[in-house]
């Protein structure tokens, strides 16, 4: 297992290191064609988000159950009817609320997404609040495109292919997640059911250099499974979808 993880990190360093970094002009393994930054042109965006692997229809609610930092929790993700104007682009507000099984609030995040006319889903910012045991609220990781040097990224390509690599977000020292497409096709079973023709990606950030996360997406649903492969013990799986 150690050799496998070591090889994984080496591959990530090569492939993700070559990914497009907004504001730097670095070349990607396969250059994603998108309007997701570093600057935004409102004329290049749609009013709906219907990407095959990351659809966000207004009113949809997705329920996930899993474990994070040894704590069992549920995550309720709601595609709200609220929007936010970000650098002239009307972004959809998605609310993500994490609670313990007893209902104690752990984290509350507003994420903002918009889809360009090519079908890429762009990530334009997040406002996150983690509620700590000492009563304090941690807002680290929050960012907004165009504020303090933050630039948007791609959360899902219109046509993801192996081995695409791309920046999902960028605010130096706060939000530097990068994704790498590693699998197309096959099936996976989660509490929601068995889904097919899935897309698998790995995520990594220089802010947590030992951590590698795997995400699996299903057509028409979006994320169905999240698993930390190295550097942690986090897991979340889709349980229920409404709307």
KOLSESE-518547 format. One record per residue (C-alpha): x, y, z; residue in one letter; residue number from 0. Coordinates in steps of 0.02 Angstrom, whole numbers, plus 50000, padded with zeros to 5 digits. Each point is the difference from the previous one (the first is absolute). Last residue first. Example, Ala and Ser with C-alpha at 12.3 -4.5 7.8 and 13.67 -1.06 7.14 Angstrom:
% residues 2
<r <50684,49947,50357>,'S',1>
<r <49931,49828,50033>,'A',0>
//
This chain:
% residues 243
<r <48197,50844,49674>,'X',242>
<r <50046,49874,50132>,'X',241>
<r <50158,49897,50015>,'X',240>
<r <50046,49877,50137>,'X',239>
<r <50149,49907,50072>,'X',238>
<r <50154,50064,49908>,'X',237>
<r <50163,49948,50081>,'X',236>
<r <50126,50093,50107>,'X',235>
<r <50171,49945,50062>,'X',234>
<r <50141,50085,50092>,'X',233>
<r <50143,49909,50085>,'X',232>
<r <50153,50106,49964>,'X',231>
<r <50169,50017,49915>,'X',230>
<r <49971,49879,49857>,'X',229>
<r <49853,49930,49904>,'X',228>
<r <49869,50118,50071>,'X',227>
<r <49833,49945,49931>,'X',226>
<r <49854,50093,49921>,'X',225>
<r <49854,49910,49916>,'X',224>
<r <49844,50045,49901>,'X',223>
<r <50052,50171,49933>,'X',222>
<r <49894,50060,49854>,'X',221>
<r <49827,49927,49973>,'X',220>
<r <49950,49998,49816>,'X',219>
<r <50149,49894,49951>,'X',218>
<r <50097,49936,50151>,'X',217>
<r <50154,50078,50081>,'X',216>
<r <50135,49916,50104>,'X',215>
<r <50120,50103,50105>,'X',214>
<r <50168,49941,50066>,'X',213>
<r <50098,50104,50124>,'X',212>
<r <50189,50012,50021>,'X',211>
<r <50073,50078,50158>,'X',210>
<r <50185,50009,50040>,'X',209>
<r <50028,50175,49928>,'X',208>
<r <49856,50083,50091>,'X',207>
<r <50017,50183,49944>,'X',206>
<r <50079,49937,49838>,'X',205>
<r <49829,49934,49955>,'X',204>
<r <49946,49834,49926>,'X',203>
<r <49847,49926,49918>,'X',202>
<r <49983,49836,49907>,'X',201>
<r <49865,49969,49870>,'X',200>
<r <49882,49860,49952>,'X',199>
<r <49857,50012,49875>,'X',198>
<r <49860,49872,50006>,'X',197>
<r <49915,49911,49856>,'X',196>
<r <49890,49906,50124>,'X',195>
<r <49911,50030,50165>,'X',194>
<r <49950,49869,50129>,'X',193>
<r <49888,50063,50138>,'X',192>
<r <49979,50149,50118>,'X',191>
<r <50099,49906,50134>,'X',190>
<r <50148,49995,49880>,'X',189>
<r <50043,49874,49864>,'X',188>
<r <50125,50045,49863>,'X',187>
<r <50003,49969,49813>,'X',186>
<r <50121,50003,49856>,'X',185>
<r <50042,50143,49883>,'X',184>
<r <50133,50135,50001>,'X',183>
<r <50147,50009,50120>,'X',182>
<r <50148,50107,50052>,'X',181>
<r <49945,50181,49976>,'X',180>
<r <50114,50113,50103>,'X',179>
<r <49936,50139,50112>,'X',178>
<r <50089,50146,50085>,'X',177>
<r <49953,50089,50160>,'X',176>
<r <50091,50163,50045>,'X',175>
<r <49883,50095,50117>,'X',174>
<r <50071,50093,50150>,'X',173>
<r <50188,50028,49985>,'X',172>
<r <49988,50079,49829>,'X',171>
<r <49820,50016,49944>,'X',170>
<r <49968,49882,49856>,'X',169>
<r <49862,49879,49959>,'X',168>
<r <49972,49841,49899>,'X',167>
<r <50167,49998,49911>,'X',166>
<r <50013,49875,49859>,'X',165>
<r <50064,49830,49951>,'X',164>
<r <49935,49894,49855>,'X',163>
<r <50072,49823,49995>,'X',162>
<r <49876,49926,49947>,'X',161>
<r <49854,50097,49926>,'X',160>
<r <49865,50115,50066>,'X',159>
<r <49885,50073,49867>,'X',158>
<r <49907,50149,50071>,'X',157>
<r <50126,50012,50140>,'X',156>
<r <49950,49999,50183>,'X',155>
<r <50051,50112,50146>,'X',154>
<r <50103,50115,49889>,'X',153>
<r <50084,50151,50077>,'X',152>
<r <49969,50177,50057>,'X',151>
<r <50130,50130,50051>,'X',150>
<r <50039,50072,50170>,'X',149>
<r <50117,50150,50004>,'X',148>
<r <49925,50083,50153>,'X',147>
<r <49824,49991,49927>,'X',146>
<r <49971,49966,49815>,'X',145>
<r <49929,49826,50027>,'X',144>
<r <49946,49975,50179>,'X',143>
<r <50089,49903,50136>,'X',142>
<r <49968,49906,50162>,'X',141>
<r <50127,49866,50045>,'X',140>
<r <50019,50061,50178>,'X',139>
<r <49835,50055,50077>,'X',138>
<r <50022,49914,50169>,'X',137>
<r <49864,50039,50127>,'X',136>
<r <50044,49991,50184>,'X',135>
<r <49895,49909,50129>,'X',134>
<r <50142,49895,50069>,'X',133>
<r <49931,49846,49910>,'X',132>
<r <50022,50087,49831>,'X',131>
<r <49862,50055,49881>,'X',130>
<r <50071,50002,49824>,'X',129>
<r <49940,50145,49893>,'X',128>
<r <50023,50005,49812>,'X',127>
<r <49961,50136,49873>,'X',126>
<r <50047,49932,49831>,'X',125>
<r <50054,50064,49831>,'X',124>
<r <49982,50001,49811>,'X',123>
<r <50010,49817,49953>,'X',122>
<r <49969,49978,49814>,'X',121>
<r <49897,49859,49926>,'X',120>
<r <50055,49968,49821>,'X',119>
<r <49861,49982,49872>,'X',118>
<r <50072,50099,49854>,'X',117>
<r <49881,50144,50037>,'X',116>
<r <50074,50019,50173>,'X',115>
<r <49918,49930,50155>,'X',114>
<r <49995,50096,50164>,'X',113>
<r <50038,49948,50178>,'X',112>
<r <50000,50081,50172>,'X',111>
<r <50024,49902,50163>,'X',110>
<r <49917,50048,50165>,'X',109>
<r <50071,49899,50144>,'X',108>
<r <49941,49948,50172>,'X',107>
<r <50102,49888,50113>,'X',106>
<r <49981,49898,50158>,'X',105>
<r <49821,50034,50057>,'X',104>
<r <49939,49878,50132>,'X',103>
<r <49856,49895,49935>,'X',102>
<r <50021,49841,50102>,'X',101>
<r <50077,49909,49850>,'X',100>
<r <50130,50141,49994>,'X',99>
<r <49968,50139,49875>,'X',98>
<r <50071,50062,49835>,'X',97>
<r <49908,50132,49897>,'X',96>
<r <50039,50035,49817>,'X',95>
<r <49902,50140,49916>,'X',94>
<r <50018,50024,49812>,'X',93>
<r <49979,50176,49933>,'X',92>
<r <49990,50014,49810>,'X',91>
<r <50111,50133,49923>,'X',90>
<r <49946,50148,49893>,'X',89>
<r <50160,50062,49917>,'X',88>
<r <50043,50187,50005>,'X',87>
<r <50157,49976,50105>,'X',86>
<r <49898,49896,50121>,'X',85>
<r <49813,50033,50009>,'X',84>
<r <49927,49880,50127>,'X',83>
<r <49849,49888,49977>,'X',82>
<r <49869,49924,50112>,'X',81>
<r <49881,49865,49940>,'X',80>
<r <50096,49875,50105>,'X',79>
<r <50088,49841,49948>,'X',78>
<r <50005,49912,50168>,'X',77>
<r <50139,49888,50065>,'X',76>
<r <49964,49912,50165>,'X',75>
<r <50153,49921,50078>,'X',74>
<r <49982,49873,50140>,'X',73>
<r <50133,49965,50129>,'X',72>
<r <50097,49868,50094>,'X',71>
<r <50154,50076,50083>,'X',70>
<r <50171,49916,49988>,'X',69>
<r <50073,50148,49907>,'X',68>
<r <49860,49985,49872>,'X',67>
<r <49881,49853,49984>,'X',66>
<r <49857,49968,49881>,'X',65>
<r <49823,50036,49946>,'X',64>
<r <49944,50099,49849>,'X',63>
<r <49830,50077,49960>,'X',62>
<r <49970,50089,49835>,'X',61>
<r <49864,50132,49981>,'X',60>
<r <49945,50067,49830>,'X',59>
<r <49895,50158,50001>,'X',58>
<r <50088,50088,49857>,'X',57>
<r <50081,49876,49882>,'X',56>
<r <50187,49986,50029>,'X',55>
<r <50072,49872,49879>,'X',54>
<r <50181,49950,50026>,'X',53>
<r <50040,49844,49899>,'X',52>
<r <49888,50034,49851>,'X',51>
<r <50015,50190,50011>,'X',50>
<r <49826,50076,50017>,'X',49>
<r <50036,50163,50090>,'X',48>
<r <49876,50132,49942>,'X',47>
<r <50009,50187,49959>,'X',46>
<r <50145,49982,49880>,'X',45>
<r <50170,50086,49995>,'X',44>
<r <50115,50068,49865>,'X',43>
<r <49921,50174,49991>,'X',42>
<r <50042,50025,50184>,'X',41>
<r <50187,50006,49956>,'X',40>
<r <50107,49941,50146>,'X',39>
<r <50186,50020,50024>,'X',38>
<r <50118,49863,50062>,'X',37>
<r <49889,49919,49956>,'X',36>
<r <49863,49874,49980>,'X',35>
<r <49962,50035,49816>,'X',34>
<r <50051,49826,49949>,'X',33>
<r <50104,49896,49881>,'X',32>
<r <50096,49880,50110>,'X',31>
<r <50181,49985,49940>,'X',30>
<r <50047,49818,50002>,'X',29>
<r <50151,49973,50113>,'X',28>
<r <49980,50182,50050>,'X',27>
<r <50116,50146,49957>,'X',26>
<r <50045,50132,50130>,'X',25>
<r <49927,50172,49959>,'X',24>
<r <50027,50063,50178>,'X',23>
<r <49839,50093,50042>,'X',22>
<r <49894,49846,50014>,'X',21>
<r <50109,49845,50017>,'X',20>
<r <49977,49884,49853>,'X',19>
<r <50065,49831,50050>,'X',18>
<r <50182,49950,49978>,'X',17>
<r <50028,49973,50185>,'X',16>
<r <49841,49899,49999>,'X',15>
<r <50077,49875,49880>,'X',14>
<r <50178,49987,50066>,'X',13>
<r <49971,50026,50186>,'X',12>
<r <49843,49895,49991>,'X',11>
<r <50096,49858,49921>,'X',10>
<r <50133,50007,50136>,'X',9>
<r <49866,50006,50134>,'X',8>
<r <49917,49846,49928>,'X',7>
<r <50164,49907,49989>,'X',6>
<r <50030,50033,50184>,'X',5>
<r <49822,49944,50037>,'X',4>
<r <50027,49836,49907>,'X',3>
<r <50170,49971,50080>,'X',2>
<r <49926,50026,50172>,'X',1>
<r <49857,49880,49961>,'X',0>
//
